[in-house]
Amino acid sequence: MSLQGLPNPNFPTDIPDIIDHIEASLKVFFDENRLHIERIGDPAMNAVSFLEDFVLTGGKRIRPLFAWAGFLAGGGFEKNPEYSHTALFTAISSLELVQACALIHDDFIDSSDTRRGQPTVHRRAETLHRSHNWQRNAKHFGASVSILVGDLALVWADDMFYGSGLPAQALIRAFDSWRGMRTEVIGGQLLDIANEAEATDSLARAYQVNLFKTAAYTIERPVHLGAALSGAEEKEIAALRAFGRDIGVAFQLRDDLLGVFGDPTVTGKPAGDDLREGKRTVLIAQSILNATNAGHSELAEKIKNQVGKVSTPEEIAELSYLIESTGVVGDIEKRINDLADSGLAHLRNIDLPTPAQNILSALANKALARTS
């Protein structure tokens, strides 16, 4: 399989067209690397099958899209005519494997049953174990497989990025963003589980999780990566990162709302999943703060104590109602709008090519207006 049958990638600014290039790059990578796994045996092939299904089935391709926009912002192919189109799309598509690692591990940590409307990797592995009537514990097998599949995704992300065929100098320029992104997302996950364990209602700590677990590796670092690959100036990179940071935090705030009030037929996850899992999100922290500031200390305590302890649809519906009654939804929507405005304002501080300006604005709007 190759990218030759796709539309000319010189300046694709239509998002579905860019996604086609990303999808093709991922399929090529899996086709090539499957051959290296076959000699190891069926267990390894099963793991690759889980990973391939996870990566190629669903997903919005947000991270490589923002990386592509960052590449355009730094000058794109006009500035770097020696770059292979195939190599560039291979490099930025590797971000989907970083995301796969984060999500597969996150699903196991949260004991989630579904992702994008399909069984999570650890649940699929459990089912495989039971269907063959294998020895020992199916849940332990599922957990072990999901950890290793997530690890494989991160290893292959490196392989895909550094084996993309881009010039060595471009990869060296992008090293800081690549290294920082992977460390930050793992650090953010550690902050997240610590907040859950401590049952903290600190708004500052909830925002810290948003910044490192989501904003950095979803938008800030991908746009940084693309700009670095393109050879952007430091001033341009600083503005693009500031844009990505604001839009990334707003993206997670939208996710917080969907995690409590989203339609499961659209989100692909059960209603109120965040409440069941005990997520200490900005939404939860802000609702507790609102109730406290309004003099409703009993309501604040009730919300704080019930997060992570509800399980039935009735309990989740009641807690969702209590959270909404604090007026927090309007507060979060306002914060999303404010961050969108400040993020886009950063772009006005630099001279961007029109295609880059258009796609960055379109991607920001798409990320923040989503329903899943």
N, C-alpha and C positions, 0 to 999 in steps of 0.2 A: 504494500500500500504506500502511496506517496501523496504529497500535497499538490501535485501537478494538475489534477483535475478540478481544483478549487478556483474560485475567482482570483483575479490578480491581487496579491496582497500588498501592493505598493502603498496605498493609502485607503484601506477598507475602514470606513468610519461608520458603517452600518453594523450595529451590534450583532445581529444574527449571522452576518458574514464573518465577523471576527471569531465568533463561537465555532463556526464550521472549521476554521483553521485550527483552533485549539483542540476540538474533538479529533480531527484527523491526526494531529501530532501525538495525542495520547494513544490512539489506536495503533499507530506505527510503533510506538515505544513498547506497548504490551505485546504486539506480534513478534517483535525482535527479541524481547527478553523472556518470553515464554519458552523459547528454544533452549535457553540456558538452564531453565528450571526442570525441564522434562527428565533430564538424566538423574536428578536427585530422587525422584519418585512421586507416587501419588499424593502423599501428605503435603508435599511442597506445592504440587499442582493444585490441590484443593485450596490452599492458602492464596495462591495467585488468582484462582477463580473468584474467591471471595473479594479480593482487592480489586480485580478488574471490574466485576459487577458493581462494586461500590463506586468506583471512579467514573465509569462510563454510563451508569444509569442514574439520571437526574443530576442535580447540581446546577448552579447558575453561572459558574465559571467567573465569578466576580474578581478573584485575585489575578488571574492572567489578563482579564479585561483591563483592570487598572494598571497592570504592568505595561500592557500595550499602549495605553494612554500616556503613561510616563515616558515610554520610548518616543512617542510622537512629540511630546512636550520638549524633549531634549534635542530634537532635530530629526529623528527617525532615519529612514533610508536615504533621504536627501543629504544628510550629514555623513552617513555611513554607507555609501554605495557598495562597498566591498562586502557587506554583510550578506550572508545567504538568508533568504526569507525563511527557508525551512529551519535553519539553525536558530533564528530568532524566535520563531513560534515554538520550537522544541524547548528552548530555555525558559520562556515565560510559562509554558504549559506545565512545567515541573512543579509549579506552585500548587497545582491540584493534588499532587502526591503529598505535599506538606500538609495540606488541609485534610486529606484522607487519614493521615497518621493522627492528627489532632482529634478528628471526629470519632474514629474507631476507638481510640483510647477513652475519649470523653463518654461515649455510649456505655462502655464497660464500667467506668467509674460511677456513672449515674444509674447503672442498672436499667438502662433504657431498653425497651422491647422493639421499638421501631425507629427507623430513620428514613425520611422521604417516602413514608408509607410502606416500607419493606422491613422485614426482620433485620435487626442489627447483626453485625458480624459474629459477636459472641453467641447470640441466639441461633444463628444459622449453624455454627459449629456444634452447639449443643444438640440440635436436631440431627445433624450428621452422626454424631456419637450414638444417639438413641436408635436411629434407624438401622445401624449395624450391630446393635446390642453389644457394644464394646465394653471392656472392663473399666472399673473405677468410675469416678463421678463425672457425669455429663457436664455439669456446671463448671467444674474445675477445668475440664477439657476446653469448653467454650471460652473461658477466661484466658487460658494459656494461648489458645490459637489467636484470639483477638489482640493480645499483647504483641505476639510475633508478627501478625499481619500489619499492625500499625508500625512496628519497627521496620518491616520490609518496605513499607511505603516511604518512610523517611530516608532509608538507605537508597532506594531507587530515585527519590527526588534529587539527591546528590548526583547519582549516575546520569540522570536525564539532563540536569543543568550543566554539569561540567563536561558531559559528553555531547553537548548540543552542536558543537562545531563552530561556535562563535570564536573570534580571535581571543587569544590568551589575555591580551591587554583589557579587553572588554570585561572578561570574567573577573579579572583582578579588581577593576573599578567597582564591580558589583559585590565584591566579597563582603564588605562591611554590612551591606543591607541583608545579604543572604544569611550571614552568621547571626546578626542581631535578631532577625525575624524568628529564627528557630529557637534561640535561647529565650526570647521574650514570650513566645506562646507557651512554652513549658513552664516558665516562671509564673505566667498568668494563671495557668491551670493549678499550680501549687497554691497561689493566693486564693483561688476560688474554693478549693477543698478546705483550706484553713478557715475561711470565712464561714463555710457551712458547719464545720466541726465546732467552732466557737460560737455559732449562732449570733454573730455580731449584727448590730443594726447600724453600723457606722456607714454614713453616706460616702465619706472620703474613701474608705476601703472598697466599697462597691464600685466607685468610679475607677479606682486603681485596677481592679480586675478587668473592667471594660477596656481600659487603655491597653493593657498588656496581653490579655487573653484574646481580645477581638480586634480592636482598632489597629494595633501594630501589624499583625500578620494578615489582616484582611484588606486594608487599604493603604495605610502609611508606608509599610515596607514594600509592598508590591509596586506602588507608584515610584518609590525611591529606587527600587531595583531596575525598573524600566528606564528611568532617567539616567541612572549610572551606566547602564549598558549603552545608552545613546551618547554618553559623554557630556551630559549637561553640566553647566557651571554650578558652583556651590550655592550661589544666590537662588538659582532656579530650584535646586534640590531642596533647599531649606523651605521655600514657599510651597513646593509640592508636598513635602512631608507635613507641614502645618495643615494644609488642606486635607491630607489623608487622615491626620490625627482627629480633626474635628468631624469629618464625615464618618470615620470609623467608629467613634464613640456614639454618634447619632445612630449609626447602623445597629449597634448593640442595644441601644435604648428601644429601637423599634422591635428588636428581637425579644426584649424583656416584656413588652406589651403583648406580643404574639404568644409568648410562653405562658401567659395567664389567660388572655382573652381571645387568642387566635382560634380559628375554625380548624379542627383536626382534619377535616376532609381536604383542606388547603395546605396546612402546615406539614401534614404527614406524621405528626406526633400527637399523642393523646392530649385532650384538653386539660389545662392546668398542670402540665408536666413539671413546670418549675416549682409549683407549690408542693407537689408530691415529693419531689427530690430535695426540697429544702434549700433551693437556690437563694442566696442572699444578694439579690439584684438591687440596682438603683431604684427600681420600681418599689420593691419591698421596703427598702430603707427610707425612701421619700414618703411612703404612705404612713409609716410609723412616726416619722418626724412631723408630718401634717397633723396626725391625730393628737400627738403630744402638744404641739403648738396651739391647737384649737381647744386644749383643756380636756380632751377625751383620753385620759390616761388608761382607762380600762380597755378602750378600743385598741389603743396602741399595744398594750400587753397581750391582748387576744390575738392580734395579727402576728406579733412576734413569736408567741408560743405555739401557734397552730401551723406555721410554715414548717414543712417537713414532717408533719404528723397527720396530714389528711390523706385519705386514700379513696374513699367512695365518691362517686359523682356528686352526691348531695353535699358532702363535706367540702369538696372543692368549689362547688357553686356558692356555698355560703361564705367561704373565705374570700372568694373572688368579689362577692358583693361588698363585703366589709372593706376590702382594699379600695374598690372603686368609690365607696362612700366618702373617702377622705379627700376626694378631688384630685387624686394623684394622676389620673389619666390626662387631664388637661395640662398639668404641670410638665409631664413628660413630653407631650406633644409640643408644648411651647419650647422646651429645651431642644428637641429635635430640630425645630424650625430655626432657633437661634444658632445652633451649631452648623446647620446648612448654610445660613447666611454668612457666618464667620469663615467657614471653610471656603466658600466660593470667593469671598473677599480676598483671600490670600492669593488666588489666581490672578487677580487684577494688579497685583504688585510686580508681576513679571510679564515680559513680552512673549506670549505663547503663539505658536502657529495656530491658525484658525481650526484645522482639523482636531488638534489637541484640545483646544478650548471647548469645542463642541462636544467631543466625546467625554471629557471629564465632567462637564455639566450634566450631560445625559446620564452618565453612569451614577453620578451622585443622586440625581432625582430618582433613578430606577432603584437604587439601593434603599432609599429612605421611604419610598412609596409602596414597598412590597407588602404582600399579605401572607408570605410563607418564608 
